[in-house]
Amino acid sequence: REAFRDAVKTVLERRLFYIPSFEIYGSVAGFYDYGPPGCALKQNFTQFWRQHFVLEESMLEVECPAVTPEVVLKASGHVDRFTDLMVTDVVTGDCHRADHLLEAALQALLDGKPKPLDTQERQAVHHLLATVEELNVKQLGDALEQYGVKAPETNNDISRPFPFNLMFKTSIGPRGDQVGYLRPETAQGIFVNFRHLLYSNGGKLPFAAAQIGQSFRNEISPRAGLLRVREFTQAEIEHFCNPDAKDHPKFQSIAREQPLLFSRALQMSEEKQPQAMQLGDAVSQSIIANQTLAYFIGRTYLFLLRVGINPKRLRFRQHLANEMAHYAEDCWDAEVECSYGWVECVGLADRSAYDLRAHATKSKTDMSAYEPFPDGSRMVDVLVAAVDKREEKKKLTGRNFVPSVIEPSFGVGRIIYCMFEHCYATRKGDEKRSLFHFKPIVAPVKATVFPLFAQPTFIDQAQAVAALLTAAGLSTIVDSTGASIGKRYARTDEIGVPFAVTVDHQTLEDSTVTVRDRDSTTQVRVPIAEVQALLTELVKG
Ligand code: ATP
């Protein structure tokens, strides 16, 4: 695993997919720059995300500031509760996440065979964190013994765990008298705009709003490259619906799609996982409580496959009650397996009416929606006098309620990193020649145009073909270096360019070029006049 990870990382860094930020000043943990191919790939990724969700699901898109005044995050609960438990090493001053230490302790105890924790072990960690209040090393040892494992060496140099708030604090204005935070999620920008969005949707539910943007978390110990960083791009959807009507009109169509892999936390042992189950079955067995959440799980599954995640290394796992965020009613993670183990890449949560209610109370703004009763008017108990809680029957034609929210939350960098690993390979028979099998839709460059020889006639013709492709929105590079064609193919394979167009002697005679497919290495000859249409079609996939 580690050798594989190092091999991938070497190519990614050498070809500038991503690199540690501020490198000439020694870097700061948890920050990365995307270089030219990384940037292009990330743009393509978010563009396709917009296509798959915002456009195909008719969502309302917003873009809100990252700097957020304290009152918003106070209302949402983040100022008080967006914390991880931290311990400090009193000797070295190093800080650690308490659950990561617990994981490490558990790992060391597993017959001396360190391995990533399985679902049950991870659940045990969450359980320990939830139950062992004011955890210290002695208590940790005792608690572990309850789980039938020997206590680890006690280490008196470690502090008691204490909550550490992950938000970056800042101040707003020249006098700095207004406290602000860099947002830890993009969702709150959507919630505070709920009234505008409802209005622009004609006052009707359900509807969804989406936002792609930067989020910031001052992670205690950033690690694992792009997987745990302090600034990252999130793509989030907030789907607002009637809490009593979580059916989804397009559910049946998605339920017929390929099987999805579901694992229900704790109920299924790791050996049995992943268990293949149709989405429809999962809903009818009430493993997934509502259709809308299930629908988004299905759409997420299809999205991840389309961008190049290997379906055999993808599963959906339900959270246990003590693992869920403070606002969640039900939560499923899309987990992807990579060299670091199973990684949460998308969180799909039923946030109920938690956020809208919280903002309604704090801002004294009406966050309710109105819906007529489907069966006409009804007699309803209405509070007529608040003092003595007197109720009277009244005839009403509909009701006001605070909508529920179903939220799919995508971590762009995490998915991209897993995609890098899943798409990485070496050419058969030549282990030194690496390539990325990127799906054309996300590939940073769609085609490389090669003049067979570095001579003006070939180069000019290659530039003309490249211009044709660029004009059609197909990002293209021209490799007119004098290296052999084999070497040049190897170079574009290494950044995962799906197609190569070669201008050769015959081109000068009959205006045709060869088009080579990266994965099969087969070539076809096509007229220049048809190259643009052909590649446009192939890139769509
Ligand atoms: P974790 O438990 O791994 O810290 P989380 O449960 O706090 O993650 P969410 O709050 O559900 O994560 O965030 C939604 C998504 O944002 C995650 O599924 C993940 O893809 C991404 N994400 C969260 N934290 C980070 C981070 N520090 N670096 C990169 N991506 C992140």
Residues whose N, C-alpha, C, O or C-beta is under 5 A from the ligand:
A	BS01	ATP	R217 E219 L226 L227 R228 V229 F232 E344 C345 V346 G347 S409 F410 G411 R414
